[in-house]
Amino acid sequence: MATNNRLFEDFARVAQGAAGALASLRDELEAQIKDQVDRVLSRMNLVRREEFDAVQAMASKARREQEALTTRLVAIEAKLGIATGKAASARPRRRAATRSKSR
């Protein structure tokens, strides 16, 4: 019986040692994979989430301001009786008088 207990204790020690070695191997492998992924991502020229959120907020604010300015412009043009829309933008613009008078 004592030999069986000793055999089981030896197996338990070997299993414990193997488990510890596998855990450290796993940790080392995870660290190497993380380093490799970081290198690949840095070469891909990606933006971080915080930067993306900041630019998205700026774009949203700019869009709201542009819509507000468009609304104001339409109201001012309506008040002044200026035609708006595609017909107004299709007309050629007048050039400023920059030609010399010596013609």
C-alpha positions in Angstrom: 0.0 0.0 0.0 2.8 2.4 0.8 4.3 1.9 -2.7 0.9 2.7 -4.3 0.7 6.0 -2.3 4.2 6.9 -3.2 3.5 6.2 -6.9 0.4 8.3 -6.8 2.3 11.1 -5.0 5.0 10.9 -7.7 2.3 11.1 -10.4 0.7 14.1 -8.6 4.1 15.9 -8.4 4.8 15.3 -12.1 1.3 16.5 -13.0 1.7 19.5 -10.9 5.0 20.3 -12.5 3.6 19.8 -15.9 0.6 22.1 -15.1 3.0 24.8 -13.8 5.2 24.5 -16.9 2.1 24.6 -19.2 0.8 27.7 -17.4 4.2 29.5 -17.8 4.3 28.4 -21.4 0.8 29.7 -21.9 1.7 33.1 -20.4 4.8 33.4 -22.6 2.9 32.4 -25.7 0.2 35.0 -24.9 2.9 37.7 -24.5 4.5 36.8 -27.8 1.2 36.8 -29.6 0.2 40.1 -28.1 3.5 41.6 -29.2 3.1 40.3 -32.7 -0.5 41.6 -32.9 0.7 45.0 -31.7 3.4 45.1 -34.4 0.9 44.1 -37.1 -1.7 46.7 -35.9 1.0 49.4 -35.8 1.9 48.7 -39.4 -1.7 48.9 -40.5 -1.9 52.6 -39.5 -5.2 52.2 -37.6 -6.6 54.8 -35.3 -7.4 54.3 -31.6 -11.0 54.2 -30.5 -10.6 57.5 -28.5 -9.3 59.3 -31.6 -12.1 57.9 -33.7 -14.7 59.0 -31.2 -13.2 62.5 -31.0 -13.3 62.9 -34.8 -16.8 61.5 -35.0 -18.0 64.0 -32.4 -16.3 66.8 -34.4 -17.9 65.7 -37.6 -21.3 65.5 -35.9 -20.9 69.0 -34.5 -19.8 70.4 -37.9 -22.8 68.7 -39.5 -25.2 70.3 -37.0 -23.6 73.7 -37.5 -23.8 73.4 -41.3 -27.5 72.5 -41.1 -28.1 75.4 -38.9 -26.2 77.8 -41.2 -28.1 76.4 -44.2 -31.4 77.0 -42.4 -30.3 80.6 -41.7 -29.2 81.1 -45.3 -32.5 79.9 -46.7 -34.4 82.2 -44.3 -32.2 85.2 -45.3 -32.6 84.5 -49.0 -36.3 84.1 -48.6 -36.4 87.4 -46.7 -34.4 89.1 -49.5 -36.3 87.4 -52.3 -33.3 85.6 -53.7 -33.9 82.5 -55.7 -32.4 79.4 -54.2 -31.8 75.8 -55.3 -30.4 74.3 -58.5 -31.6 77.2 -60.7 -29.6 79.7 -58.8 -26.5 77.6 -58.7 -26.8 76.7 -62.5 -26.4 80.4 -63.5 -22.9 81.4 -64.4 -21.3 83.7 -61.9 -20.2 87.1 -62.9 -16.5 87.7 -62.9 -15.2 90.8 -61.2 -14.1 93.6 -63.5 -10.4 92.8 -63.6 -9.8 93.4 -67.3 -7.8 96.5 -68.1 -9.5 99.4 -69.7 -7.0 99.7 -72.5 -9.0 97.3 -74.8 
